[in-house]
Amino acid sequence: MKIQTLITSALIVSSLYLIWLNCARNLERRYASKYVVVTGATGGVGQEIVAEMLKTMHVIAIDRDEQLLTDLVLKHKSSKNLVLPFMFDFTNKLSTFGPKFDSFLRQYNVDKLDVGMCFSNAGIGEFKQFEASSFEAKARFMQVNFSSHLAISDYFCKLFLTRTHAKSALIVTSSLITGTCGRFFALYHTSKTMLSALAASLYSEYASKGIDVLAVHPSSIANTKFMKGEGMKTLDSFASKYISHIGNLWISVTPKQIVAQMLSRVGKLNQTFVGFATVLNAVQGALLGRNLNAFLWSKCTFLDKLFTKNQ
């Protein structure tokens, strides 16, 4: 009888916890924010963030492609709130971000204290053997996939600390891949693991100072250009075609699902996993650990033949 009571109580508590996690929050009131910043704003997830946040705030959209930014502004020209385009390429010198962004804010008469949320969403993919790229290419990849988030975190944590009248939020887009260290994505796994660790560390340091930090880990994402990027292509046509269709698998999640979880979990957690596959991957990563995980992947030599037979 006691066991049955304990099980029932656990189910009730778990259900209430899940309901609480999924409850929408009034972000405008929590963060007293008039503007939200979105990097990687023209990608699938970025565009969904922009569309959702425009319902309550103005959006500062950051991307390296001027034409795509222009298209984004035109797409939402009838919105009650504005999309302000800021063109910045995270492959360039990152120390210039702060001064250029400050100049941009002055140009549009935006008070820094009115910026209460930032979505650090920029990133590119790579699927290739470690030796298949130059050191320069590796450094460029890590700059976009980790150092850009470091630069954004540096700028906005310092800014948010001055917003003593309200809380602020920094949300970063990580990946399922943090849970496993498989072949062909050494750099991607490394960058996303670093990003996840950075988010957890910033949360532990700044949650008590009014800054909510959240890392979001989605599985493969449907309906985006991510899987078809240059870094995801190999020299083998079959492999390239296979990789480009990962976003169509049943384990994939949509940008709308990702953004919904971002907005419901921020301020409640510092890490969140989107999709059934991501949760399972996180569990297996925790259970197996790095030693066993890497050992098992090291035995998957058939993948080399499958993906590099024409190289």
N, C-alpha and C positions, 0 to 999 in steps of 0.2 A: 504493500500500500504506500509506504514511504517512497519507494522508487518511482511508482506511478505519479505521485504528487510532485516529486522532483522533476520528472520529465515534463509534466504538464506545465509546471512553473517556468521551466527553461524555454519551452515553446512559446509561452505567452510573452516572456521577456524578450526573446529573440524577435518575435513578430512586432512588438512595440518598437524595438530598436530599428528594425528595417523600415517601419512606417516613418519614424522620425528621420532616418537618413534620407528617405526619398521625398520628404516634404519640401516644397518650394520655399525659398526664403525671399524676403523683401530686401534685395541687395541695395537698392537705392537708399533705403532708410538705414540699413546696417552700416553702409560705407559713406553716407552723405556725399555721394560722388555725382558730379555732373558729366564727367568725361571718363571713358575707359580706353585703355591702350590695347591694341591687338597687333602682335607681330605675325608674319606669315598670313596676312589677312586675306589674300586672294586664293588660298588653297581651299580644299573642301571643308576642313574643320574651321579654318579661319573665317570663311564666308558665313558659316553657320553661327559662329560666335558673334560676328558683326550683326547679322540679322536679328539675333535674339537680344543683344544688348541695346540695339537701337530702339527697342520698345520703351526703354526707361532712361537712356543716357545718350549723349553724343559719343561718337566713336572716333578715335584717332587710329586710322588704319596704316600700318607700316608694312611695306613690301619693297622689293628691289625693282619690280616691273612697273614702269610709269603707266603704260597702256592699261594693264590690268587694274591698277589703282583707279584710273579714270573711269573704266567700265564699272567698277564697284561703286564709285560715287554716283554715276548716272543711274545705276540699278536702284539706288535707294533715294533718289532725288525727291520723291514724293513723301518720304518719311517725315514725321514730326520732328525728329532729331537729325543732326548733321553727321555726315561722314567726312572727316578731315584727313586728306591723304598726305602721308609723310614718306617720301621715297628714301630708303636706306638699304644698302647692300651689305649684309653681314660678312661678306668675304673681304670687305675693305677694312681699313684700320679701325678697330673697335673703339679706340680712345677718342675718336671724333664723334661718337654717337652723342655723348652728353652735350657738348657745345652746340652741335647742329640741332638737337632736339630742343634745347633751351631757346635757340633762335627761332625755331618753328613755333613754339608756344607764344613767344612775344609777337610774332607775325600775325597770329590769329587771336591775340588778346586773351589767351587762356591762362587763368590763374593756376599756378602749380597745385595749390591746395585743393582745387576742384577736381584733381585727378586722383581717384581713390582706388582704381582697380587696374591691373595689368595682366594680360594673357600673353605669356611668352611661348609662342607657338611655332616659331621658325624651325625648319629642319629639312634635311635631305636624307635619302636612303642610299645604301650601298650593299650590293650582294656580289662579292668577288673574293678570291683568295687574297690573303694578306700581301703576298709578294707581287700581286698583279698591278699594283699602283706605285707611283713614285712617292718619295717622302713628302714632296711639295703638295701632292694631291691629298695625302693623309693629313697633313697639317691644315689644309684648307677645309677638309671635311670636319675635322675636330673643332675648327674655329666656328663653323656654322652650327654644328650640332651640340656643342657644349659652351665654347667661349662666348658665343652670342648671348646665351642665357645668363652667363656669368656677368657680362656687361650690363644686361637688362636688370639683373638682380642688384648689382652694385648701385645703379642709378636710382632704381625705384625704392629699394630699402632705405636709402638715405633720404629720399623725398618723403616717403611715408612716415618716417620718424618725426617729421616736422608737422604732420597732420594730427596734432594733439587733440583736436576736437572730435575725431571720429576714427573708427577702425579703417584699415586698408586691406587689400588682397592682392597677392601675387600667385598666379596659377601657371604652372608649366606643363607642357605636353611631353610626356615620356613615352614608354612603350611596353608591351608584353615582353619584349626581348630582354628586359632586365633580369628575368627569372631563369634564363638559360644562356649558356656560353657556346652555342653551336658553331659549326663550320660556316665559312663564307660571310659571316657578319661580325667579325672581331671588333672592328671599329664602331659599328652601330651599337653593339652590345656594350662596349666600353663607354661610349658617350652617354647612352641612356642610363647606365648604372651610375655614372658620375652625377648626372642630372638629378636622379632620384635621391642620391645621397645628399646632394646640395640642398634640395627642397626640405628633406627631413631635418638637416642641421639648421637651416634658416628658421624652420618652424620652432625648433627647440629654443632658439636664441631670441626670436622676436614675437612669438605668440603672446607673451606676457606684456609686450610693448604695443599691442594693438594691430599687429600685422598677421593676417591669416595667410599661410603658405600651403599650397596644395600641389602635389604631383599627380597627374592623371595618366594611367597606363591602359591604353586601348589595345585590343588585338588588331589584326589587319582591318583596314578601313575600306568600306565599300564606296563606290562612286567618287573616287578622288584620282588625281593624276600622280599620286605619290609612287605607286608601284610601277609606273611607266617612265619614271625619271631615268636619266642617263646612268646614274650610279647603280640602278637595279638591273642593268643589262649585262649579259655575258656575251662572249663571242659565239656561243652555241645558240642557234636559232630556236631549238626546242626548249632549252632552258629559259631563254628570254621570254618566250611565249608563256611558259608555265608560271614564271615569277610574276609577269604582268597580270595574271588572272587570279592571284591569291586573294585580291580584294573581293572576288565573286564567291568565295567559299562560304559555307554555312556558318563558319566560326566568326566571320567578319561582323563588324558593327558599323553603324551609320554615323555620320557626323552629328546628326540630331541626338542620337543616344549619348554620344560622348559629351556634348555640350550640356545636355540635361543633367548628366551626372556631375559635371564640373560645378554647375550652379546649385545643385542640391547638397553637395558634399563640402563645399568651401566653408571654412569656419567650424567644421565638425571633425574633419580628418586631415591628416597631412599626406596620405597616400590613398588613392582609390583605383580600383581595377574595373575596367569596362569590358563586359563580355565574359561568357562562361569559360572560354579558352584561356583568357588571361588569369582568371582566378585559379584554374587548375594548374597553369604554368607556375604561378607564384607559389602554390602549395608544393609542387614537385621540387621547385628550386630550394625551398626551405627544408624539405625533408631529405633531399639527396645531398645538398651542400655543393660547394664548388669542386671539391676533389672528385667525388663520384660522378657529378654531372659532366665535368670535362673528360673524365675517363671514358664514359659511355659514348660521348660524341666523338672521341678520338678513334673509336672502333668503327665509325660509320664511313669507312673509306669508299663505299660504293657511291657516295654522293659526289666524290671527285670525278668519277667516271661519267656520272649522269650529267653534271653541269659543266664539265670542261673538256668534253671529248674532242672538240674541234679546236681547242686552244693550242 
